């Protein structure tokens, strides 16, 4: 039996129509950690030896009829609730933007720092390192400074939107195998692959903000795409594909334009084409993917259409999600696995043993209490809505939201306003494999997030329709 969703609604903004034009400001700031900082994304310890390209916090602030909201994207593995709440507090203090009107998401770069507060796994792989602790303490202030700078640059603007479609760089990474199982990342040219167990989302939404002056100088571009960022590996800090996209679009529109690249629902999506024998790894492949994605953005650029005037509204709901069942035996086994991993003289556990162990420890640490997570929607008129989801969301869940959204342009940013890790679809749970074994939420959690998101989208669309 599911715990009922918390009915707390906050961040609802209304405005008097036709009192002011849209104003937009954007900014970016470096958030690269120092050398030696533990790196995120794997089940082994890594320390950064250098910087291939910087990590950034990027923000666009919107103001319409006195209502304000901020969209923030970080070149990080994830967001934590502590980071989001502290950053929101600082933003509200510095700018007056209501804390509840700030959406903070992450690109999911695996070549960035470990973040504190993401559970037992990150605690074991660098979360308590002094450099990690210092980075975590300074990060909210750095992000808030970027939002404040964007706020200081608010000026009359127009918004335009278009959609590209890219199918060559994203692939479902779960496969039906000849033995009847569902495999995860089964390897290139594996003869035991029958077919993909899921789809992708090829949508490339593009929102372009330009000044309202005659020259229409560029302010910001918001790009979204569903692909898991794990191209590079190694010990060099990098923003991966988003870093390439932002640099190439700056070549097109000028360095003054800020490009925000957010991750769509890609919990079961990656960049590996199992039909192609050539390795797909490293900075070279990130450059290849980033160039292809940028080309699709530029191909769709002539189709940019002006967004109809309308109010800026924000609404959020906290949802309580139960954890998966964990037995006393599961917990005892998990403690043994972690103890062996920490002992260099012991037989080291397998990858999947570690995945199951850290999941069991995190779920048990909640003491049977549900996870409280946020679903947020930022809407501009009746044309565009941004949706936040708190984890690595399976693609079919994102597609369901888009299908049922009343907004013609619905953009979903995962790993936003905190993260609970993988959120598989109900269909995937009986299939098992890595993402399901790792999931800290019970079967059906993803569908509850879909229901909440669609409810908020419909409420905001109705609100705008009743206030023309």
C-alpha positions, 0 to 999 in steps of 0.5 A, spaced: 500 500 500 502 506 497 503 512 502 499 518 500 502 523 497 503 529 501 498 534 499 503 540 500 503 545 494 508 551 494 511 556 490 504 558 486 505 564 483 499 568 480 500 575 476 496 581 473 496 580 466 498 585 461 502 589 466 509 588 463 513 584 458 517 578 459 524 580 462 530 575 462 537 574 464 542 569 464 549 567 467 554 562 468 560 561 473 565 556 474 564 550 479 570 546 477 573 542 484 581 542 485 585 537 483 585 531 488 578 531 489 574 524 489 570 523 482 563 521 482 560 515 478 563 509 479 564 503 484 571 505 485 575 511 488 578 516 483 581 522 485 582 528 479 588 529 476 587 535 472 582 539 468 580 537 461 574 542 461 571 546 466 564 545 470 559 550 470 553 552 474 548 556 468 542 560 470 537 563 466 532 568 470 525 569 468 520 575 470 513 576 467 508 581 471 512 581 477 513 573 478 520 571 477 523 564 476 530 561 475 532 555 471 539 552 473 543 547 471 550 544 474 555 540 470 555 535 476 553 527 477 546 529 481 543 534 485 542 533 493 536 536 497 541 539 502 544 543 496 538 545 493 535 548 499 541 552 501 542 554 494 534 556 494 535 560 501 541 564 498 538 566 492 531 568 495 535 572 500 540 575 494 534 576 489 527 576 492 526 570 487 522 565 491 526 559 493 520 555 491 521 558 484 528 555 483 529 549 479 536 546 480 538 540 475 544 536 474 547 534 467 550 527 470 557 528 468 561 522 471 567 526 470 565 531 476 566 531 483 563 526 488 557 530 492 556 529 499 549 527 502 548 522 496 548 515 501 552 510 503 556 509 496 558 516 496 560 516 503 565 510 502 568 513 495 570 520 497 564 523 500 568 524 507 574 527 504 576 534 506 576 536 499 569 534 498 567 537 504 569 543 503 567 543 496 560 541 498 560 547 503 562 552 498 557 550 492 551 553 494 554 560 495 557 559 488 551 557 485 547 562 488 552 568 485 551 565 478 543 566 479 544 573 482 548 575 476 543 572 472 538 576 476 542 583 475 542 582 467 534 582 467 532 585 460 526 585 456 526 579 452 522 574 447 522 567 447 522 562 441 521 555 441 523 549 436 524 541 436 530 537 433 530 530 433 536 526 434 536 518 434 544 517 432 547 518 439 542 515 444 540 508 445 536 504 450 541 500 454 537 494 456 536 488 452 532 482 451 537 476 451 537 469 448 537 466 455 530 470 456 533 475 461 534 482 460 541 484 460 544 491 462 550 494 457 551 487 454 557 489 450 558 491 443 556 485 437 554 481 443 550 475 439 546 473 445 542 480 444 535 479 441 533 486 441 532 492 445 528 492 451 526 499 451 526 505 447 529 512 447 526 519 446 529 523 440 526 530 442 531 535 442 527 541 445 530 548 444 528 555 447 532 561 445 531 567 449 533 574 445 533 581 447 527 585 445 531 590 442 531 591 434 538 587 434 535 581 438 542 580 441 542 573 444 541 572 452 540 564 453 539 557 449 536 552 453 537 545 450 534 538 453 536 531 451 535 524 454 542 521 454 546 518 460 553 522 460 559 517 461 563 518 455 570 519 458 572 516 464 579 517 467 581 522 472 580 529 468 575 533 470 570 534 464 563 537 463 562 531 457 557 532 451 554 539 454 561 542 454 562 541 447 554 543 445 555 550 449 562 551 446 559 550 439 553 554 440 557 560 443 561 559 436 554 560 433 551 566 437 557 569 440 560 568 447 555 572 451 550 567 450 549 562 455 547 555 453 544 551 459 544 543 457 539 539 461 538 531 462 532 528 459 529 522 462 535 517 461 535 512 466 535 507 461 539 510 456 546 511 454 551 513 448 553 505 446 551 503 439 552 495 440 551 494 433 558 498 432 564 495 433 568 501 434 570 503 441 565 509 444 569 512 449 573 518 451 574 526 449 573 524 442 567 521 443 564 526 447 566 531 441 563 527 436 556 526 440 556 534 442 558 536 435 552 531 432 547 534 437 549 541 436 548 540 428 541 538 430 540 544 434 542 548 428 538 544 423 532 546 427 534 553 429 530 556 423 524 553 425 524 557 432 517 560 433 515 566 438 512 563 444 505 566 445 505 572 451 502 569 457 503 569 465 509 565 469 507 560 474 511 555 478 508 550 482 511 544 486 508 538 490 512 533 495 511 526 494 512 520 499 515 514 495 516 507 499 522 504 499 523 497 496 523 491 500 529 489 504 530 483 509 534 482 515 538 477 511 539 483 505 542 488 510 546 483 514 549 481 507 550 488 505 554 489 511 558 483 509 559 486 502 561 493 504 566 490 510 570 485 504 570 491 500 574 495 505 579 490 507 584 489 501 586 482 504 579 479 503 575 477 497 573 483 493 565 483 492 562 483 485 560 489 482 552 487 482 554 485 490 556 492 491 550 495 487 545 491 492 549 492 498 549 500 498 542 500 496 540 495 502 544 500 506 540 506 504 533 503 504 535 501 511 537 507 513 530 510 512 528 506 518 521 504 514 520 511 512 518 514 505 522 518 501 519 525 500 521 528 493 519 534 489 516 534 483 516 542 480 513 545 474 515 552 471 510 554 466 511 560 461 504 562 458 500 556 455 506 554 450 512 552 455 513 548 461 519 545 464 518 539 469 523 537 474 524 529 476 528 527 482 532 521 479 535 517 473 528 516 470 526 511 465 525 514 458 518 511 458 516 515 464 518 522 461 514 520 454 508 519 458 508 526 461 510 529 455 504 525 452 499 527 457 501 534 458 497 540 455 503 544 454 505 543 446 512 544 449 514 540 455 521 539 457 523 534 463 529 535 467 531 529 471 536 529 477 533 536 479 531 538 486 535 532 489 535 525 487 533 518 489 537 515 484 534 510 479 527 510 478 525 504 473 518 504 470 513 499 473 514 494 467 522 494 468 521 491 475 520 484 474 526 484 468 531 486 474 538 488 471 542 493 474 538 499 474 532 495 478 537 492 483 540 499 484 533 503 485 531 505 492 524 506 490 519 501 490 515 499 484 510 504 481 514 510 484 515 512 477 508 512 475 506 516 481 511 521 479 508 521 472 501 522 475 503 528 480 507 531 474 501 531 469 496 533 475 501 540 476 501 541 468 494 541 467 493 545 473 498 550 471 495 550 464 488 551 467 490 557 471 493 560 465 487 559 461 483 562 466 487 568 466 488 570 459 
